[in-house]
Amino acid sequence: MKEKDSLREVKLEYFAFADKGKKMPLDSGQELGPITLAYETYGQLNKEKSNAILIVHALSGDAHAAGFYKGETKPGWWDNMIGPGKAFDTDKYFVICSNVMGGCRGSTGPSSDNPETGKPFALDFPMITIKDMVRAQKNLVDYLGIDKLLSVAGGSMGGMLVLQWFASFPECIRSAVPIATALKHSPQQIAFDEVGRQAVMADPDWLGGNYYGKAQPQRGLAVARMIGHITYMSDKSMEKKFSRKLKEEKYTFKFRTDFEVEGYLRYQGDNFVKRFDANSYLYITKAMDYFDLSEGKLFLGNKKYDTRFLVIAFKSDWLYPSYQSQEIVRQLKSKHVDVTYCEIPSTYGHDAFLLEVDEQTRLVKHFLLKTYNSIKND
Amino acid sequence: MKEKDSLREVKLEYFAFADKGKKMPLDSGQELGPITLAYETYGQLNKEKSNAILIVHALSGDAHAAGFYKGETKPGWWDNMIGPGKAFDTDKYFVICSNVMGGCRGSTGPSSDNPETGKPFALDFPMITIKDMVRAQKNLVDYLGIDKLLSVAGGSMGGMLVLQWFASFPECIRSAVPIATALKHSPQQIAFDEVGRQAVMADPDWLGGNYYGKAQPQRGLAVARMIGHITYMSDKSMEKKFSRKLKEEKYTFKFRTDFEVEGYLRYQGDNFVKRFDANSYLYITKAMDYFDLSEGKLFLGNKKYDTRFLVIAFKSDWLYPSYQSQEIVRQLKSKHVDVTYCEIPSTYGHDAFLLEVDEQTRLVKHFLLKTYNSIKND
């Protein structure tokens, strides 16, 4: 596949809602407001407002999905999939990506100031769910004047948001692309999240969440991220990338970095703490663990469903194994929803949703076009 | 299978060697002495001294492999496999188990006093390798007057010690039973160990290893153990044991223990720190990561090999996947070593070597008997 151009000078924007007296009710029984969502848009909304696609991000993602900020050299996290002529073709579609509520990349979250105290919420931030995140995004989509999205697409936690969009607002999405995701976390997935949370909370710099203005609980968050990184790769992809290659010529016989894989993990851990808030890590992983649309809960709307699905899984993904995607397909089929399932024979593990560009591009491009054309033929 | 009796009133014993002037040289180039190994024995050594079996333990194991200490109700860690009439039949064989050097359960390790300072070694303890551990065990076996062991058997890291016994002293072992193990750690296995070490070293109570007489780095070590526990189980066995069962009736919407699997992990983590030294955890995991008998290094002795092998793996073990055991078999076959391979269709994951008693008993019992009978026919 030829290298495609990326978008230039994309901008982060902010949408505020749920002001005083109109706070948003949450699944926990609490309420939150005012709320800001950071978001970006790429491409042009057509006059029928029928070409809008919402991209939803994973645990550590943000609104910067594509293109370059002015003067920067690092593109958005899904730039290989979003742009002119790409899978999510910005010459054709209007693409929106918003940072989730509870996050730390411009949206209201535990690091935001609590209007009641003027200080960061920390653990006074209410617990949020994937459903709450979607409810907030619906406000943004309404604000943008879009009644019905052409598609909602995303991988990992993003896939959960896709499924929740369908469960909460099936009439508002023509199609859905949940990638490398699940209807619910298995105990193994919960366990990995919990160890990450314990690592953060074990860091004395965490201070019960009240570390703002002081040191971040960097060491704990770095450990959490290191655990994450192991689960994002596969045994095979690690073997290919690192094997047992040493940093130096021979064993140090000290507690230093002997193996390249150790250096890689430390680097990933140290890097992550610079851009991510530890409390957001706690809140978002908890939201993922709480998420459960199994056993028919995907169809709470109990409507007639005309949403089309493209479900994608990856063979070597052991964090979100393909049997979980197959369960999504099974549920959808039971309600006669139009669903295409594809298991890509990748060796990248869970990271494949960010790396397997060619195969995903072919699938997504064709799927979106078919959905888009079906409107015109309506 | 009928419930078998366990041994009563077993005792921990100590063997000291490598006194002044006779320190043991180590792979790191350093030397260590005096060295104490804690060990236990079960059954009687026959007059030909031909019925001795050495049991080698895993990362967190110790010399207490079978039976009960006087007045205690918790048996040794492999009691279901070692005892009268069991797989390692103490009516027939003389079974030895020794805590590894570097450990913290009676053997010389980083928590032992450094004779030069009178204070615990901490990180002044020299780095040790699996080969060093085996060299120390050879001293114990010599001291017990045994020229040739009937067998060496163990799972996980124990399996590495088994393989190292063969590489270092092939003429001293009639048979070998490496279970759920590998010729070398893959980058994924190194990565899990490294994250565990980072969790320990991130704990400010670790104090660069000099925490003796103060607080243990409990939180870090607990996180390391929690990571370990996830890797010891399988996706399936966690699903069966916990599914998404809650501790209370509904979500707490707090950072409390919502799911049973979270409670289990916390319990395992908290429990482990009571019985294990954090520095030993660092040293032993490093020894495992350094271990590498791949690519012919299993045959460094370059002797004629009459050792018989029984290699056991478990289908759902993703920490030591069966392809690693198959590689051991391939290596052995290339030198025409007599090897039987069995992959047990267990769902327990890596823990299976401690839990799949019936199947392992059948395999091991028959294998040992055949080996023992072959001596008599010599």
Interface residues (C-beta under 8 A of the other chain):
Chain A: D27 S28 G29 Q30 L123 P126 M127 K184 H185 S186 P187 Q188 I190 A191 F192 E194 V195 R197 Q198 A199 M201 A202 D203 P204 R219 G220 A222 V223 M226 I227 H229 I230 M233 D235 M238 E239 K241 F242 S243 R244 Y251 F253 K254 F255 D258 F259 E260 V261 E262 L265 R266 G269 L282 K286 D289 Y290 D292 W318 P321
Chain B: D27 S28 G29 Q30 L123 P126 M127 K184 H185 S186 P187 Q188 I190 A191 F192 E194 V195 R197 Q198 A199 M201 A202 D203 P204 R219 G220 A222 V223 M226 I227 H229 I230 M233 D235 M238 E239 K241 F242 S243 R244 Y251 F253 K254 F255 D258 F259 E260 V261 E262 L265 R266 G269 L282 K286 D289 Y290 D292 W318 P321
